[in-house]
């Protein structure tokens, strides 16, 4: 590990950390990253990432801080949830709608990518259900619309085989 920190590009390490955060259903508070809300169930993985980053040399840092469960913190999570889930769903619905309207065929891999993005958004909805219950109705409607859009794409025969 020590030798690899000398030779592995910093962008590769950042990408690996972001991918792990995605797998942990972390929600970015800032658009450029750097601050995330991570569900409590991922506490051990969070601690592991924090330890791993201590081996990556000077300038590498990963800090985790538990949040106090209060109204102010819930509002921050709610705002991050709105940005990530609502905007993510809206973007996918728009992209798929434009492709379908233009009768543009996509590859099976592109279809799979859209489906994975849908599944990730759906998973995030579940992770943050307790904290953002009043946002769930809107997010649920968006997920239904997105799932319908994905289904219509298949039935329109717009996936290349």
N, C-alpha and C positions, 0 to 999 in steps of 0.2 A: 504494500500500500504506500509506503513512504516513497519508493522510487517512482511510482505512478503519479504521485502528486507533483513531481518535477516535470513530467513529460505529457501529462494529460492536459489538454487545453481547458481553460477555465470555463468556456462556453459549454463544453461537454459536461462538466460537473454541474453547472447551473441547470442544464437541460435535464440531467438525471434527477436532480432534486425536484424540479418542477413536475416531472413525470410522476415521481413518488407522491408528491403533494396531490396531484390529480387522482391517483389511485386511492389516496386516503380521504377523498371527497372534501378536500380543503377548498374554501371559497376565498378568492382574492379580494382584499379590501381595497387595494390600490390597483389601478389598471396595469401599471408597470410591474406588478408583483410586489415582492418584498414584505408584505404583511398579509397574513392569511388567518382565517378562522378554521380551525381543525376540530372535527368532532372528538369528543372525549374518548370514544372507543378506539381512537388511533393514538392514544397517549404513549404507549410503548414504542410504536414506530416513530413518533415525534422525538422521543428521547434518543432513539437510535440514530436518527438523522443528526441530531444535535451533537452526539458523540462522534459520529463519522466526520463531521465538518471540522472538528478540532484537529484532525490529522491532515487536513488539506492546506496547511501552511498559513502564513500571515495574510491578512486580508480576507480570510474565509471565516464567516461567522453564521451561526444559526442559533437563535434564541427562542425559547418557548416560555410563554407566561400564561398561567391560567387566568381566565376572566372571572370577575365577580358576576354572579347572576343577578343583574339589576336592570332596570328599564333602559338606562343609557347604553349598556352593552348590548341589550337585545335590539335596540334601534340601529346600532352599528351593524350587527349581523343581518338584520332585516334589509338595510340598504345594500349591503354586499350581495345578499341573496337576490334582491330585485335586479341588480346590475347583471349578475352572472346568469341566473336562470331565465328571467324574462327576456333580456336582450339576446341570450343564446338561442332561445326558442324562436323569438321573432326573426332573428337572422336566418335560421334554418328554414323556417316557413317561407320567408321571402325568397331565398335561394331556390328552394324546390319549386315554389310557385312559378318563378320566372322560367326555370328549366322546363317545367311541364307546359306552360303557356306557349313556349317556343317549340315544343315537341322535340327538345334536345335529348338525345340518348346519352346515358352515362354508363361507365363501366361498372362491372360487378364490384370492383374494389371501391369505387367512389360511392356506390350504394351502401356498401358495408361501412364505410367511414361515416356516412350520414346516420346510419342505424346506431353505430357506436356512440356518436355524439348525443343522439336521442337518449340512449340508455344511460349515459353519464349524467345528463341533465335530470332524468327521472330518479336516478340514485341520489343525486344531491337534494332533490326535493324531499326524499324520504329522510335523509340525514338531518335536515334542519326543520323537520315538521314541527317539533315541539316549540322551537323558538320563533317561528314565523307563521303560526297557524292562520292568521288573517290574510296572509299572502298566498296561502295554498290554493284557495278557490280559483284565483286568477291563474296561478301557475298550472293547476290541474286542467283548466280550460285550454291553456296554451299547449300543454302536452297532448291533450285530446286532438286539438287542431293539427299539431305536428304529426301525430300518429296517423290521422286521416290523410294528411298530405303524403306521407310515406306510402300508405296503402294505395292511394290513387295513382301514385307514380308507378307502382308495380302493375296495377291493372291497366294502365295506359300503354304498357309494353315499352317503356322508355329505358329499360336496362339492357345494355348490350350483353349478349352471351357468346 
